Amino acid sequence: MAGITNSHAVALLQQERDQIVAMSKATRTLTVVAQPKLASPASASGGSASTTSGSGNATVVAGASPAEAQSIAQSMMGSFGFPQSEFSCLVAIWNHESGWEYDAENASSGAYGIPQALPGYKMASAGPDWQTDVATQIRWGLGYIQQVYGNPCAAYNFDLANGGY
């Protein structure tokens, strides 16, 4: 099984992230549907609409750009026990799988979302808004990686060797 060095992964990620950000700016706008209860409305990015979710403790982001989805994923890494050094591997996997598009759907398999869950409704275990909320999809995807591979770089090495994870 071929491995990847951190410097190689970082270079690839920077190139892919630049491409995604450029595509994102051309095709999408960020819509923040809700912020945590303690966040002030002024902290919502780009003047987007912001409301507090019913539970008051979760950020709901529908229609987020790939760059925003990556930011959310990076902030969740620690809660799954993943060091930030593993983030480059996560970005590479999900660049390959979905381009970090929350509504990416594989026409032949039916895999859905940022982590390309198959079937997509498996992500409902992370929240009922799995079809539109990038945070729900990312939470499910990180849990899947943790359970099946242990960490994002192990998942990425499997992805490289097998064309999918």
C-alpha positions in Angstrom: 0.0 0.0 0.0 1.5 3.3 -1.1 1.8 6.0 1.6 1.8 9.8 1.2 4.2 12.2 2.9 2.9 15.2 4.7 4.7 17.6 2.4 3.3 16.0 -0.7 -0.2 15.9 0.8 0.0 19.6 1.8 1.2 20.6 -1.7 -1.7 18.7 -3.3 -4.2 20.1 -0.8 -3.1 23.7 -1.4 -3.5 23.2 -5.2 -6.9 21.5 -4.8 -8.2 23.9 -2.3 -7.2 26.9 -4.5 -9.2 25.2 -7.4 -12.2 24.5 -5.2 -12.3 28.0 -3.7 -12.1 29.5 -7.2 -15.0 27.2 -8.4 -16.9 28.0 -5.2 -16.7 31.7 -5.7 -18.0 31.4 -9.2 -20.9 29.1 -8.5 -22.1 29.3 -4.9 -22.9 31.7 -2.1 -22.6 30.8 1.5 -25.9 30.6 3.4 -25.6 30.3 7.2 -28.9 29.1 8.5 -28.1 29.0 12.2 -25.2 29.8 14.6 -24.7 28.5 18.1 -26.8 30.2 20.7 -23.8 32.0 22.2 -22.6 33.5 18.9 -23.5 37.0 18.2 -25.3 37.8 14.9 -22.4 40.0 13.9 -20.1 36.9 13.8 -22.1 35.4 10.9 -19.8 35.5 7.8 -20.4 37.7 4.9 -23.6 39.2 6.2 -25.4 35.9 5.7 -28.8 35.2 7.3 -28.3 33.9 10.8 -30.7 32.4 13.3 -30.4 30.2 16.4 -31.3 26.6 15.9 -34.0 25.0 18.0 -31.5 23.1 20.2 -29.3 26.2 20.6 -26.1 24.1 20.6 -25.4 23.3 16.9 -24.4 25.2 13.9 -26.5 24.4 10.9 -24.9 25.3 7.6 -27.0 24.6 4.5 -25.6 25.4 1.0 -22.1 26.0 2.4 -19.2 26.4 0.0 -16.5 23.8 -0.2 -14.1 26.2 1.6 -16.6 26.7 4.4 -17.2 23.0 4.6 -13.4 22.4 5.0 -13.3 25.0 7.8 -16.1 23.2 9.6 -14.3 19.9 9.2 -11.1 21.3 10.4 -12.8 22.6 13.5 -14.3 19.1 14.2 -11.1 17.1 13.9 -10.2 17.3 17.5 -13.5 16.1 18.7 -12.8 12.8 16.9 -9.3 12.6 18.3 -7.7 13.5 15.0 -4.6 15.8 15.1 -4.6 18.7 12.7 -1.7 17.0 10.8 -4.4 14.6 9.5 -6.5 17.3 7.9 -4.6 17.3 4.6 -5.5 13.6 4.2 -9.2 14.4 4.9 -9.2 17.2 2.4 -7.6 14.9 -0.3 -10.2 12.2 0.3 -13.2 14.4 0.1 -11.8 16.4 -2.8 -11.7 13.1 -4.6 -15.1 11.9 -3.4 -17.3 15.0 -3.7 -15.2 18.1 -4.2 -16.7 19.0 -0.7 -20.1 19.6 -2.3 -22.8 18.8 0.2 -25.2 17.8 -2.5 -22.8 15.6 -4.6 -24.5 12.5 -5.8 -23.0 9.6 -7.6 -25.4 8.8 -10.4 -24.4 5.1 -10.7 -24.1 4.2 -7.0 -26.3 6.7 -5.2 -23.5 7.7 -2.8 -24.4 11.1 -1.4 -22.9 14.2 0.2 -19.4 15.3 1.2 -18.3 11.9 2.5 -20.2 10.0 -0.3 -22.2 7.9 2.1 -23.7 4.8 0.5 -26.6 4.8 0.9 -26.8 8.5 1.7 -29.5 8.1 4.3 -27.0 6.4 6.6 -26.0 10.0 7.5 -29.3 10.3 9.3 -27.7 8.7 12.3 -25.8 12.0 12.6 -28.9 14.2 12.2 -32.2 14.5 10.3 -30.8 17.3 8.1 -28.2 15.0 6.5 -29.2 16.0 3.0 -28.5 19.7 3.4 -26.3 20.3 6.5 -22.6 20.1 5.9 -21.9 19.9 9.6 -24.1 16.8 9.9 -22.4 15.2 6.8 -19.0 16.0 8.1 -19.8 14.7 11.6 -21.0 11.4 10.1 -18.0 11.2 7.8 -15.5 11.7 10.5 -17.2 9.1 12.6 -17.1 6.7 9.7 -13.4 7.3 9.1 -12.7 6.9 12.8 -14.7 3.6 13.1 -13.5 2.0 9.8 -9.9 3.3 9.3 -8.9 4.9 12.6 -7.8 8.2 11.1 -8.0 10.3 7.9 -4.5 9.4 6.6 -5.2 5.7 6.9 -8.4 6.2 5.0 -6.6 8.3 2.4 -3.9 5.6 1.9 -6.8 3.1 1.5 -8.4 5.5 -1.0 -5.2 5.8 -3.0 -4.7 2.0 -3.1 -8.4 1.2 -4.0 -9.8 4.2 -5.8 -12.3 4.8 -2.9 -12.6 4.5 0.8 
